[in-house]
Amino acid sequence: MSETDGEIHLEYGRDEKPPLPKSILLGLQHVAVMIVPATAVAFIVAGAVGLNPADTAYIVQMVLLFSGLATIVQAYTVGPIGAKLPIVMGTSFTFVGAATTIGANQGLAAVFGAILVTGFAVEGLIGWQFKRIKPFFPPLVTGLVVVIIGLYLIPVAMDYSAGGVGASDYGALHNIGLAALVLGIAVVLNMFTRGVARLLSILVGISVGYAVAVAFGLVDFSPVFDAAWVAIPAPGRFGFEFDPVAIITFAFLFLVSAMETVGDMSGITAAEGRNPDDEEFRGGLFTDGLLSSLGSIFAAFPVTSFSQNVGIVNFTGVMSRHVVGISGVMLAILGLSPKVGAVVTTIPSAVFGGAVVLMAGMVAASGARLIALHTDLNRRNMVIMAVALGLGLGVTTRPDAISGLPQAAQTFFGEPVIMTALSALILNTFVPGDQSPLFDAPPEGPRDAPAPAVDDD
């Protein structure tokens, strides 16, 4: 199989530039899908820590600003920083638990101090040495990481579709109806139309859903009136403390972030039927780590690749990094103008839920395609897939199953990406096979004998 076998039909390749009006709309589509989950981390942590509205708004602003800057760097690069791939960056839910617990118990100074120390130290080191460790992350391992990212996003997507966790109208008919409307429009336009209608299918679905929500009085515009027009970033607003426990915890979580980025990058290049090369991996990981550390100086939570937007690339066939660069500019502008950002955040969670359900499924599907293109689905590889996905989904659906472990171990092994990546990595490394870095490919021979047919009688 050649390196590009199985690539999907791309409307625009990585370096192609759609016409500017179309690029702006395609960029807006990326922003529309990720802005609520990207800012949700800030709202959740701020609420748990007990910040006042002004400090909460400031953190949301910084998350948007540094998400935009990191996205621009990924698209165009600054020296060795950046991958020249259409990677949309935002704050990951991976960091919510630790930021909430440490922020509530020790203060946000300990959170931002830990991020400052561990961001580039962990992901920068992984990126720097990735050429050496790359053999340990063949398509079987990276594909499984992509699959689990998509699968564990589905419950998040369903929560949004139901109105958002903790919402008084969670699961109400109007929420499910809005999500179904967005999902239905996006699927119909993508499957049965061509041209601009297909490329912008997700944006059209979100726009129609938002209009319906406004018509039924489901949108609260008060945040728009309360927000300031411009807010200037202020370094060290919450101070810095360097607590060893917080630093170790965030070091683990940046390892998770690195695995997610490796998986997301593989999901993007799977549209071309290939894995990222060494330079792309290194530049992408450098961006994750460096921009996270820089952002912490201004009270932004860590930025990492956004899996929902990997789904958009595969769903629309638009792989242009220039489109994503425009998305980064939009996010940066939103970060500098809380008034404009507040307009976007008035969109109900259920409207985004319909789009995120679709995107999460597309992420998982792109991971499955990556495995199928480059992996022989023999008994050895099927067992590795079974163990990795079983453990990853297991800790996601039943986190209390490991409640007897020490808290640090719960934080580490409770992450589905860690469980999937580690189990796949260990088994693939030490079980002889064609993708193992320690063993030569087995000689050509007959495949495993097929299972005997079952007599239904």
C-alpha positions in Angstrom: 0.0 0.0 0.0 1.5 3.4 -0.9 1.7 6.2 1.6 -1.2 8.0 0.2 -3.6 5.1 -0.5 -7.0 5.7 1.1 -6.8 9.5 1.1 -10.2 11.1 1.0 -11.2 13.5 -1.8 -9.9 16.9 -0.7 -11.7 20.0 -1.9 -8.6 22.0 -0.9 -5.2 20.6 0.0 -3.0 21.7 2.8 -1.3 24.6 0.9 -4.2 25.6 -1.3 -6.0 28.9 -0.7 -9.8 29.0 -1.2 -11.2 32.4 -2.3 -11.1 34.8 0.6 -14.9 35.1 1.2 -15.1 31.3 1.2 -12.0 31.0 3.5 -13.6 33.4 6.0 -16.8 31.4 6.2 -14.8 28.1 6.4 -12.7 29.7 9.2 -15.8 30.8 11.0 -17.1 27.3 10.9 -14.0 26.0 12.7 -14.5 28.8 15.4 -18.2 28.1 15.8 -17.6 24.4 16.6 -14.8 24.9 19.2 -15.5 28.1 20.9 -17.9 26.8 23.6 -15.9 23.8 24.7 -12.7 25.9 24.5 -14.1 28.5 26.9 -16.0 26.0 29.0 -12.8 25.0 30.9 -12.3 28.6 32.0 -16.0 28.9 33.2 -15.8 25.6 35.1 -12.5 26.3 36.9 -13.5 29.9 37.6 -16.8 28.8 39.2 -15.1 26.1 41.3 -12.4 28.6 42.5 -15.0 31.3 43.2 -13.7 34.0 40.9 -15.8 37.2 40.4 -17.3 37.9 37.0 -14.5 40.3 35.9 -11.7 37.8 36.6 -13.8 35.0 35.0 -14.3 37.2 31.8 -10.5 37.9 31.8 -9.6 34.2 31.8 -12.0 33.5 29.1 -10.5 36.3 27.1 -7.0 34.9 27.5 -8.1 31.4 26.5 -9.4 32.8 23.2 -6.4 35.0 22.6 -3.8 32.3 23.1 -6.0 29.7 21.3 -5.9 32.0 18.3 -2.1 32.8 18.5 -1.3 29.0 18.8 -3.6 28.2 15.8 -1.8 30.8 13.7 1.6 29.4 14.7 0.5 25.9 13.8 -0.7 27.0 10.4 2.4 29.2 9.4 5.2 28.3 11.9 7.7 30.5 13.7 11.1 28.8 13.2 10.8 25.2 14.5 7.5 26.0 16.2 4.4 24.9 14.3 3.5 22.1 12.0 2.1 23.8 8.9 -1.0 21.8 9.3 -4.7 22.9 9.8 -4.6 22.4 13.6 -7.1 24.5 15.6 -5.9 25.0 19.1 -8.0 25.5 22.3 -8.1 24.6 26.0 -8.5 20.9 26.6 -10.9 19.2 29.2 -7.8 17.1 30.1 -6.8 19.9 32.5 -10.2 20.6 34.1 -10.0 18.2 37.1 -6.5 19.2 38.1 -7.0 22.9 37.6 -10.2 22.8 39.6 -8.8 20.8 42.5 -5.5 22.6 42.8 -7.1 26.0 42.2 -9.7 25.5 44.9 -7.2 24.1 47.5 -4.0 26.0 46.7 -5.1 28.9 44.5 -4.7 29.7 40.9 -1.1 30.9 41.5 -0.2 27.2 41.9 -2.1 26.2 38.8 -0.4 28.8 36.6 3.0 28.2 38.1 2.7 24.5 37.3 1.7 25.2 33.7 4.6 27.6 33.3 7.1 25.0 34.4 5.7 21.9 32.7 4.2 23.1 29.4 7.3 23.4 27.3 9.5 21.2 29.6 7.3 18.2 28.9 5.9 18.6 25.4 9.0 20.5 24.2 11.2 17.5 25.3 8.8 15.0 23.6 8.8 17.1 20.4 12.6 17.5 20.4 13.2 13.8 20.8 10.2 12.6 18.7 12.3 11.3 15.9 13.9 8.8 18.3 10.6 7.7 19.9 8.5 7.8 16.7 9.0 4.1 16.0 7.1 3.4 19.2 4.1 5.2 17.7 3.2 3.4 14.5 -0.3 3.8 12.9 -1.8 1.1 15.1 -0.9 3.1 18.3 -1.7 6.6 16.9 -4.9 5.4 15.2 -6.1 4.0 18.5 -5.4 7.3 20.2 -7.5 9.1 17.5 -10.3 6.6 18.0 -10.5 6.9 21.7 -10.4 10.8 21.5 -13.5 10.6 19.3 -15.2 8.0 21.4 -14.7 9.8 24.8 -15.9 13.1 23.2 -19.3 11.6 22.5 -20.6 11.8 26.1 -19.5 15.4 26.1 -21.3 16.0 22.9 -24.5 14.4 24.3 -24.3 16.6 27.4 -24.2 19.6 25.2 -27.0 18.3 23.1 -29.1 17.9 26.3 -28.5 21.5 27.3 -25.2 21.3 29.2 -24.3 19.6 32.5 -26.1 21.1 35.4 -28.6 23.0 33.2 -32.1 23.2 34.7 -33.6 22.1 31.4 -31.1 19.3 30.8 -32.7 16.7 28.5 -35.6 19.0 27.7 -37.4 18.4 24.3 -36.3 21.8 23.0 -32.7 21.0 23.6 -32.8 17.7 21.9 -34.8 19.2 19.1 -32.2 21.9 18.5 -29.3 19.4 18.5 -31.2 17.1 16.1 -32.0 20.0 13.8 -28.3 21.1 13.6 -27.1 17.5 13.1 -29.8 16.8 10.5 -29.0 19.9 8.4 -25.3 19.3 8.5 -25.6 15.6 7.4 -28.2 16.4 4.6 -26.1 19.3 3.2 -22.9 17.3 3.3 -24.4 14.1 1.7 -26.8 15.6 -0.9 -25.3 18.9 -2.0 -22.2 20.1 -3.6 -20.0 23.2 -3.6 -20.3 25.9 -0.9 -23.4 24.3 0.7 -21.5 21.1 1.4 -18.3 22.8 2.6 -20.3 25.0 5.0 -22.8 22.4 6.1 -21.8 22.6 9.8 -21.9 26.4 9.9 -25.3 26.4 8.2 -26.6 23.9 10.7 -25.3 26.0 13.7 -26.7 29.2 12.1 -30.2 27.8 11.6 -30.2 26.2 15.1 -29.2 29.6 16.6 -31.9 31.4 14.7 -34.5 29.0 15.9 -33.3 29.3 19.5 -33.5 33.1 19.3 -37.1 32.8 17.8 -38.2 30.7 20.7 -36.6 33.0 23.4 -33.9 30.5 24.4 -31.0 33.0 24.0 -29.8 35.3 26.8 -28.2 38.4 25.4 -27.3 40.0 28.8 -23.6 38.9 28.6 -23.3 41.0 25.5 -24.4 44.2 27.2 -22.3 43.5 30.3 -19.0 42.8 28.4 -16.4 45.5 27.8 -15.4 46.4 24.2 -11.6 45.9 24.8 -9.5 44.3 27.5 -5.7 44.4 27.6 -3.8 41.3 28.7 -2.1 41.7 32.1 0.9 39.4 32.9 0.9 37.8 36.4 -2.7 38.8 37.3 -3.1 35.8 39.7 0.6 35.4 40.6 2.7 32.2 40.5 3.6 29.5 43.0 5.6 26.4 42.3 4.1 23.5 44.3 5.8 20.1 43.6 2.5 18.2 43.7 0.9 20.6 41.2 3.9 20.4 39.0 4.0 16.6 38.9 0.2 16.5 38.3 0.4 18.8 35.3 3.5 17.0 34.0 1.3 13.9 33.7 -1.5 15.8 32.0 0.9 17.4 29.5 1.9 13.8 28.6 -1.8 13.2 27.9 -1.9 16.4 25.8 1.1 15.2 23.8 -0.6 12.0 23.0 -3.8 13.8 22.0 -1.8 16.1 19.7 -0.1 13.1 18.1 -3.5 11.5 17.6 -5.1 14.6 16.3 -2.3 15.3 13.8 -2.5 11.7 12.6 -6.3 12.2 12.2 -5.7 15.3 10.1 -3.0 13.8 7.8 -5.2 10.6 7.5 -7.2 12.8 5.1 -4.2 12.4 2.8 -3.8 8.7 3.6 -0.5 9.2 5.6 1.0 9.8 9.0 2.6 13.2 9.9 6.4 13.4 9.3 9.0 14.0 11.9 9.1 17.8 11.3 5.3 18.1 11.6 5.2 16.1 14.8 8.1 18.1 16.4 6.6 21.5 15.4 3.1 20.6 16.5 4.3 19.4 19.9 6.6 22.5 20.4 3.6 24.7 19.8 1.5 22.9 22.4 4.1 23.2 25.0 5.5 26.7 24.3 2.2 28.5 23.8 0.8 26.8 27.0 3.8 28.1 29.0 3.6 31.6 27.5 -0.2 31.7 28.0 0.1 30.8 31.7 2.0 34.1 32.2 -1.3 35.9 31.2 -3.6 33.5 33.0 -4.6 31.3 30.1 -5.1 27.5 30.7 -3.0 25.1 28.5 -3.8 25.1 24.8 -3.7 21.9 22.7 -5.1 20.6 19.4 -8.9 20.4 19.2 -10.3 17.1 18.1 -13.6 18.5 17.0 -11.9 20.4 14.2 -10.0 17.3 13.1 -13.5 16.0 12.3 -14.3 19.1 10.3 -11.3 18.6 8.1 -12.3 15.0 7.3 -16.0 15.8 7.1 -15.7 18.7 4.6 -12.5 17.7 2.8 -11.0 21.2 3.4 -7.5 20.7 4.6 -6.2 24.2 3.8 -4.0 25.5 6.6 -4.8 29.0 5.4 -8.4 28.5 6.3 -7.4 27.5 9.8 -5.0 30.5 10.0 -8.0 32.7 9.5 -9.7 30.9 12.3 -6.7 31.7 14.5 -7.0 35.4 13.6 -10.7 35.3 14.5 -10.0 33.7 17.9 -7.3 36.3 18.7 -9.7 39.2 17.8 -12.4 37.6 20.0 -9.8 37.4 22.8 -9.0 41.1 22.6 -12.7 42.1 22.4 -14.8 40.5 25.1 -17.9 42.2 23.6 -17.5 40.4 20.3 -16.7 37.1 22.1 -19.8 37.4 24.3 -22.0 37.4 21.2 -20.7 34.0 20.2 -21.0 32.6 23.7 -24.7 33.3 23.7 -25.3 30.4 21.4 -27.1 27.6 23.4 -25.1 24.5 24.2 -27.7 22.3 22.5 -26.9 24.0 19.2 -23.2 23.2 19.5 -24.1 19.7 20.7 -25.6 18.7 17.4 -22.4 19.7 15.6 -20.1 18.1 18.2 -21.9 14.7 18.0 -21.1 14.7 14.3 -17.5 15.8 14.8 -16.7 13.3 17.6 -18.0 10.5 15.4 -15.9 11.7 12.5 -12.8 11.8 14.7 -13.3 8.2 15.7 -14.0 7.2 12.1 -10.8 8.9 10.9 -8.8 7.0 13.5 -10.4 3.7 12.3 -9.5 4.6 8.7 -5.9 5.3 9.7 -5.6 1.9 11.3 -7.2 0.1 8.4 -5.0 1.8 5.8 -1.7 0.9 7.4 -2.4 -2.1 9.7 -2.9 -5.8 9.0 -6.0 -6.7 11.1 -4.6 -10.0 12.2 -5.1 -11.7 15.6 -2.1 -9.9 17.2 -3.3 -6.4 16.2 -6.9 -7.2 17.0 -6.0 -8.2 20.5 -4.0 -5.0 21.0 -7.0 -3.0 19.8 -9.4 -4.8 22.1 -7.3 -4.3 25.2 -6.5 -0.6 24.4 -10.0 0.4 23.6 -11.5 -1.7 26.4 -9.3 -0.1 29.1 -9.7 3.4 27.6 -13.5 3.2 27.5 -13.5 1.4 30.8 -12.0 4.2 32.9 -14.2 6.7 31.0 -17.5 5.0 31.7 -16.6 3.6 35.1 -14.1 6.0 36.8 -15.0 4.7 40.2 -13.5 1.4 39.3 -10.0 2.7 40.1 -11.1 4.7 43.2 -8.9 2.5 45.4 -5.8 3.8 43.8 -3.9 6.8 45.3 -5.1 10.2 44.1 -2.1 10.7 41.8 -2.6 7.3 40.2 -6.3 8.0 39.7 -5.5 11.2 37.9 -3.0 9.4 35.7 -4.8 6.2 34.9 -8.2 7.8 34.9 -7.4 9.5 31.6 -8.8 7.4 28.6 -6.0 8.6 26.3 -3.3 7.5 28.7 -4.9 4.1 29.3 -5.4 3.5 25.5 -2.0 4.9 24.5 0.0 3.1 27.2 -1.6 -0.3 26.7 -1.3 -0.1 22.9 2.3 1.2 23.3 3.4 -1.6 25.7 1.7 -4.4 23.8 2.8 -3.2 20.4 6.4 -2.8 21.6 6.8 -6.2 23.3 4.6 -8.5 21.2 6.4 -9.5 18.0 4.8 -8.0 14.9 5.4 -5.9 11.9 4.8 -2.6 13.8 6.9 -3.5 16.8 10.1 -1.3 17.1 11.9 -4.2 18.9 11.3 -7.0 16.5 11.8 -7.5 12.8 8.7 -8.0 10.6 7.7 -11.7 10.7 8.3 -13.7 7.5 5.6 -13.9 4.9 3.3 -16.8 5.6 -0.2 -18.0 5.8 -2.6 -15.7 7.8 -4.4 -17.1 10.8 -6.9 -19.7 9.9 -10.4 -18.4 9.8 -12.7 -19.4 12.6 -15.0 -22.3 11.8 -18.5 -21.5 10.6 -21.2 -21.6 13.3 -24.1 -23.9 12.6 -27.2 -21.9 13.3 -29.2 -25.1 13.5 
